[in-house]
Amino acid sequence: MSSLSQRSSGLVQRRTEASRSAAADRERAADGEEAESRRAEEEEDAELDSKQTRLTLMEEVLLLGLKDREGYTSFWNDCISSGLRGCMLIELALRGRLQLEPCGMRRKSLLTRKVICKSEAPTGDMLLDEALKHVKETQPPETVQGWIELLSGETWNPLKLHYQLRNVRERLAKNLVEKGVLTTEKQNFLLFDMTTHPLTNSPVKQRLVKKVQEGVLERWVNEPQRMDKRLLALLFLAHSSDVLENAFAPLLDDQYDLAMKRVRLLLDLDPEFEASRSGSNELLWAVVAAFTK
């Protein structure tokens, strides 16, 4: 009787283990299918992008902040200037031109580590190459926060004013004119004339807005390490530049609430922890830390 009971118990145990193994296999298969589906979507997006107008992070943020018909950004937006400088640093990092100095034995915080030049190869973008030249030639190196301030001209040191990148919005708008996204007009504002750049290629902006919306709605992955780095940077920088609301304005109320809830989840992340994870871009998270500290 005891032997029969033991055999029965062993059979139940083997069945339990088999069912657990089958469940684990199903879960792994589901994860694999999800990852494969995500890769296919990303490859499709990349292929679509290669056929369409490719924009830098700076151009995307400016385009989100630009009034379509008027052709200029809000006069009350005093955040976009520093936001665009943050875009430049991340764009250069994503292109393999800049990185943070190594941690060394004593682990430093992201905001105390210096930005160093990883590659001097030109990018083909005049603004990016100008910023890269400044970083390459500056000794001792500066931190991310320091570079955002220097490139914006927000420094009390008159010897460092030459680091300021001037007319950034106008130069980015001209880039978008050359890419066929904007046009150039003159508007009279009683006391002065101003060059404006109204939108002419609506599909480009519509795709950009859709990409931002889907990033926190249909294609939300709830794990920053699995998000496309360029999209992740765009969400942070659009928020820091006070233009993210423009992309969410067309959403329904429940979609808007969900989108903002997920943006807040991103803003609540710890940049130090995220930068320490495998596959992360440390300079990207250093810029995030500079704007969310």
C-alpha positions in Angstrom: 0.0 0.0 0.0 2.8 2.3 0.9 4.6 1.5 -2.4 1.5 2.3 -4.4 1.1 5.6 -2.6 4.7 6.5 -3.3 4.3 5.6 -7.0 1.1 7.7 -7.2 2.8 10.6 -5.5 5.8 10.4 -7.9 3.4 10.3 -10.8 1.6 13.4 -9.6 5.0 15.2 -9.0 6.2 14.3 -12.6 2.9 15.6 -14.0 3.2 18.8 -12.1 6.8 19.3 -13.2 5.8 18.5 -16.8 2.9 21.0 -16.7 5.2 23.6 -15.2 7.8 23.0 -17.9 5.1 23.2 -20.6 3.8 26.5 -19.1 7.3 27.9 -19.1 7.9 26.8 -22.7 4.6 28.5 -23.7 5.6 31.7 -21.8 9.1 31.7 -23.5 7.4 31.2 -26.9 5.0 34.0 -26.3 7.9 36.3 -25.2 9.8 35.3 -28.4 6.8 36.0 -30.6 6.3 39.4 -28.9 10.0 40.3 -29.3 9.9 39.1 -33.0 6.8 41.2 -33.6 8.4 44.3 -32.0 11.5 43.8 -34.1 9.4 43.5 -37.2 7.6 46.7 -36.4 10.9 48.5 -35.7 12.4 47.3 -39.0 9.3 48.4 -40.8 9.5 51.8 -39.2 13.2 52.1 -40.0 12.5 51.1 -43.7 9.7 53.7 -43.8 11.9 56.3 -42.3 14.6 55.6 -44.9 12.2 56.3 -47.7 10.8 59.4 -46.0 12.2 62.6 -44.5 14.7 61.9 -41.8 14.7 64.4 -39.0 17.2 65.0 -36.2 16.0 65.2 -32.5 16.4 69.0 -32.6 14.2 69.3 -35.8 11.6 67.0 -34.3 11.3 69.0 -31.1 11.2 72.3 -33.0 8.5 70.9 -35.4 6.4 69.8 -32.4 6.6 73.3 -31.0 6.0 75.2 -34.2 2.6 76.7 -34.9 1.6 75.2 -38.3 0.1 78.3 -40.0 1.9 81.0 -38.1 5.4 79.4 -38.5 6.9 80.2 -35.2 7.1 78.8 -31.7 5.2 80.3 -28.7 6.6 83.6 -27.4 5.9 82.3 -23.9 8.0 79.1 -24.3 11.3 79.8 -22.4 12.2 76.0 -22.1 12.8 75.1 -25.8 16.2 76.8 -26.0 17.9 74.6 -23.4 15.8 71.6 -24.6 17.3 71.9 -28.1 20.8 72.0 -26.7 20.0 68.8 -24.8 18.8 67.3 -28.1 22.2 68.1 -29.7 24.1 66.3 -26.9 21.9 63.2 -27.2 21.9 63.2 -31.0 25.7 63.3 -31.0 25.8 60.5 -28.4 23.4 58.3 -30.5 25.6 58.9 -33.5 28.6 57.7 -31.6 30.4 61.1 -31.3 30.1 61.8 -27.6 30.1 59.8 -24.4 30.5 60.3 -20.6 33.9 59.8 -19.1 34.4 56.3 -17.4 33.3 56.0 -13.8 36.6 54.8 -12.4 37.0 53.2 -9.0 34.8 55.8 -7.2 31.4 55.8 -8.9 30.4 59.3 -9.9 26.9 60.6 -10.5 25.8 61.2 -14.0 25.8 65.0 -13.4 29.4 65.1 -12.2 30.9 63.1 -15.0 32.5 65.0 -17.9 31.4 64.8 -21.6 34.2 63.6 -23.8 34.6 63.2 -27.6 34.4 59.6 -28.8 34.8 60.3 -32.5 35.7 63.4 -34.4 34.1 62.3 -37.6 31.8 65.1 -39.0 28.1 64.4 -38.9 27.1 66.4 -42.0 24.9 68.7 -39.8 26.4 72.1 -39.3 24.9 72.6 -35.8 25.9 69.2 -34.6 29.4 69.6 -36.0 29.7 73.1 -34.3 28.7 71.6 -30.9 31.1 68.6 -31.5 34.0 71.0 -32.2 33.4 72.9 -29.0 33.4 69.6 -26.9 36.4 68.3 -28.7 38.5 71.4 -28.2 37.5 72.2 -24.6 39.9 71.4 -21.8 39.2 70.6 -19.0 36.0 68.9 -20.2 32.6 70.1 -19.0 29.6 68.2 -17.6 26.3 67.7 -19.4 24.7 70.5 -17.3 27.6 72.7 -18.1 27.3 72.1 -21.9 23.6 72.8 -21.9 24.2 76.1 -20.2 27.3 77.0 -22.4 25.6 76.1 -25.7 22.5 78.2 -24.6 24.7 81.2 -23.6 23.5 80.9 -20.0 26.8 81.6 -18.4 28.2 84.5 -16.3 31.7 83.9 -17.5 32.4 86.3 -20.4 35.3 84.1 -21.5 32.9 81.3 -22.3 30.3 83.3 -24.3 31.9 82.1 -27.5 30.4 78.6 -26.8 26.9 79.9 -27.4 25.2 78.5 -30.5 23.4 81.4 -32.0 20.1 81.5 -34.0 19.5 77.8 -33.4 15.8 77.9 -34.0 16.2 79.8 -37.2 18.9 77.5 -38.4 16.9 74.4 -37.6 13.9 75.9 -39.4 16.0 76.5 -42.5 17.1 72.9 -42.4 13.4 71.9 -42.4 12.8 74.3 -45.3 15.6 72.5 -47.2 14.0 69.2 -46.4 10.7 70.4 -47.8 8.8 70.4 -44.5 8.5 74.2 -44.0 8.5 77.3 -46.2 9.7 80.8 -45.5 7.6 84.0 -45.2 7.8 87.5 -43.8 5.2 88.6 -41.2 4.6 92.2 -40.0 4.2 92.6 -36.2 3.4 96.3 -36.1 6.9 97.4 -34.9 9.0 94.9 -36.8 9.0 92.3 -39.5 9.8 88.7 -38.6 10.8 85.7 -40.7 8.4 82.8 -40.2 8.4 79.2 -41.4 4.8 77.9 -41.9 4.3 74.1 -42.3 4.0 73.0 -46.0 4.5 69.2 -45.7 1.7 68.2 -43.3 2.3 64.4 -43.6 5.8 64.7 -42.1 4.4 66.4 -38.9 1.5 64.0 -38.8 3.8 61.0 -38.8 5.9 62.7 -36.0 2.8 63.3 -33.9 1.6 59.8 -34.5 5.0 58.3 -33.5 4.9 60.3 -30.2 1.3 59.3 -29.5 1.8 55.6 -30.3 5.0 55.6 -28.2 2.9 56.0 -25.0 -0.3 54.3 -26.2 -0.5 51.4 -28.8 3.3 50.7 -28.7 3.9 51.3 -25.0 6.2 48.6 -23.6 6.4 49.7 -19.9 10.2 49.0 -19.9 12.6 51.9 -21.0 15.3 49.4 -21.8 13.1 47.9 -24.5 12.1 51.3 -26.0 13.7 52.7 -29.1 16.4 55.1 -27.7 15.5 57.9 -30.2 11.8 57.7 -29.2 12.7 57.6 -25.5 14.9 60.7 -25.9 12.2 62.5 -28.0 9.6 61.9 -25.2 11.9 63.3 -22.5 13.1 66.3 -24.6 9.7 67.2 -25.9 8.5 67.3 -22.3 11.6 69.3 -21.2 11.0 71.8 -24.1 7.3 72.2 -23.1 6.1 71.0 -26.5 4.9 67.4 -25.7 1.3 68.7 -25.0 1.1 69.8 -28.6 1.4 66.2 -29.7 -1.2 65.0 -27.2 -3.8 67.8 -27.9 -5.7 65.8 -30.6 -6.2 62.8 -28.3 -9.5 61.9 -26.7 -9.8 62.6 -22.9 -9.2 59.0 -21.8 -6.3 58.6 -24.3 -4.8 61.9 -23.1 -5.0 60.8 -19.4 -3.3 57.5 -20.2 -0.6 59.1 -22.3 0.2 61.6 -19.5 0.2 58.9 -16.9 2.8 57.0 -18.9 4.9 60.1 -19.4 4.9 60.6 -15.6 6.1 57.0 -15.2 9.0 57.9 -17.4 9.7 61.1 -15.6 9.7 59.2 -12.2 12.5 56.8 -13.4 15.8 57.0 -11.6 18.4 58.1 -14.3 21.3 56.7 -12.3 19.8 53.3 -12.1 18.6 53.3 -15.8 22.1 54.4 -17.0 23.7 51.5 -15.1 21.6 48.9 -16.9 23.0 46.9 -19.8 22.6 48.4 -23.2 21.7 51.9 -22.0 23.2 55.2 -23.3 24.7 56.9 -20.3 24.8 60.4 -21.9 21.1 60.2 -22.8 20.3 59.5 -19.1 22.7 62.3 -18.0 20.7 64.8 -20.1 17.5 63.4 -18.6 18.9 63.8 -15.1 19.9 67.4 -16.0 16.3 68.3 -16.9 14.5 66.3 -14.2 16.8 67.0 -11.2 
